[in-house]
Amino acid sequence: MHFATRVAAMYLDANATTPLAEEVWAAMLPWWREGFHNPSSTHTGGKKARAAIEEARAQVAELIGAREDEIVFTSGGTEGINAVLQSWDRMDQEGNFLTTAVEHSAVLRTGAALSRTMALCGVDALGALDFEQWREGLAGAAFASAMAVNNETGVIFDWQRAALLAHEQGKAFFCDAVQAMGKIPLSVADTAVDAMALSAHKFHGPKGVGALYLRRGTSFSPLLRGGGQERGMRSGTEPVAAIVGMGAAAALAKRQLEQKVPDAIAAMRDAFEQLVLAGTSGVSVNGDLRSRLPNTSHLSLADCEAAGLLILLDEKGVACSAGSACMAGKQQPSHVQKAMGFSDARAKSSLRVSFCYQNTMEETLQAARHVIAAVEKLRSVQGAGVGPVVIYSS
Ligand SMILES: Cc1ncc(COP(=O)(O)O)c(C=O)c1O
């Protein structure tokens, strides 16, 4: 399979996944070839592989202000979430699992499969956590979890406050920080978070690798047992190249945060929104604009089904999402937007555009023009009473 396209691709779907950074690829390459050894082997090759893993652990720990022995490598965000929630479910503490109504399905589906009841805390119309409900929910909870950042809207939760309130009531707190890492400063230092899940492919690292932060002393029993790798917390021969890639991606993210690269990304996002708002009617920008990721634009486009919009945009080489990638292809409105009180029609007419440092202002503006044209086209077809239809562009 090759990826030649008719038009230059404008990849604006960074919350689904990010392109591998060139320097991450370069760092990984030797570990796919000459550095193939098993890091548990005692010969020189094995020792070098072990040292490479430990360097990556230090890079990940540094980015989030953790200690190295608090980082456990996993296969990604989903595994980290399952490992912690299932582990805590096995604790004999009575009570619910409290989480939020807008979590990723990795949390919601894992939560629904636990042996205890899952209680959902709501959000307001801007997607911000309802702390009154959170406090009440904690009373009946054995442990709790809240995401750092919502993958659809980009809204940043005050997860530090959620963690503190959980600890005040003696409850363990887990944070799904998959969408926060690398996009905004993220530190576990001086917080009450007990465990946090991270995933490399969301910040220009490879897919299939992630990390769990487990605060020293946090109760945890492993999901995967076997050879005792990762200090017994996660057995299985380590994918050295992928772990090295995650470390390199963390180092890159740290540098980019110091150099204020997210501000430049926000400038592209803002220019995109301004152009779309000026170019067509019936557009609303969703989410808490004072507390959202610099890279994410979540728009509702009145009278315009996102499913059709995505097809037209894809034809022009613009890759983005309706709601979230996991929702694409499904006709149900997103649970996140429903929790924010959106009608089904509004939820089905929303577009998520998410940027990264590899985008340019030129392609951003080009993409905005394509969005305007696609919206107008779709509305004219729908207005003519031809619907529901599959739109084929010329
Ligand atoms: C908020 C959030 N949590 C968890 C995940 C799952 O992470 P992974 O793809 O590494 O399994 C995702 C991925 O989309 C996500 O956005």
The ligand as a MOL file (V3000), in Angstrom:
LIG
                    3D

  0  0  0     0  0            999 V3000
M  V30 BEGIN CTAB
M  V30 COUNTS 16 16 0 0 0
M  V30 BEGIN ATOM
M  V30 1 C -8.4950 10.7090 26.2390 0
M  V30 2 C -7.9940 9.4150 25.6890 0
M  V30 3 N -7.8080 8.3730 26.5200 0
M  V30 4 C -7.3720 7.1980 26.0860 0
M  V30 5 C -7.0930 6.9740 24.7620 0
M  V30 6 C -6.5820 5.6310 24.3100 0
M  V30 7 O -5.1860 5.6880 24.1130 0
M  V30 8 P -4.4480 4.6120 23.1720 0
M  V30 9 O -4.8370 4.9380 21.7700 0
M  V30 10 O -2.9820 4.8470 23.4130 0
M  V30 11 O -4.8720 3.2740 23.6200 0
M  V30 12 C -7.2890 8.0190 23.8490 0
M  V30 13 C -7.0530 7.8180 22.4010 0
M  V30 14 O -7.7800 8.3020 21.5580 0
M  V30 15 C -7.7400 9.2750 24.3250 0
M  V30 16 O -7.9510 10.3110 23.5100 0
M  V30 END ATOM
M  V30 BEGIN BOND
M  V30 1 1 1 2
M  V30 2 1 2 3
M  V30 3 2 2 15
M  V30 4 2 3 4
M  V30 5 1 4 5
M  V30 6 1 5 6
M  V30 7 2 5 12
M  V30 8 1 6 7
M  V30 9 1 7 8
M  V30 10 2 8 9
M  V30 11 1 8 10
M  V30 12 1 8 11
M  V30 13 1 12 13
M  V30 14 1 12 15
M  V30 15 2 13 14
M  V30 16 1 15 16
M  V30 END BOND
M  V30 END CTAB
M  END
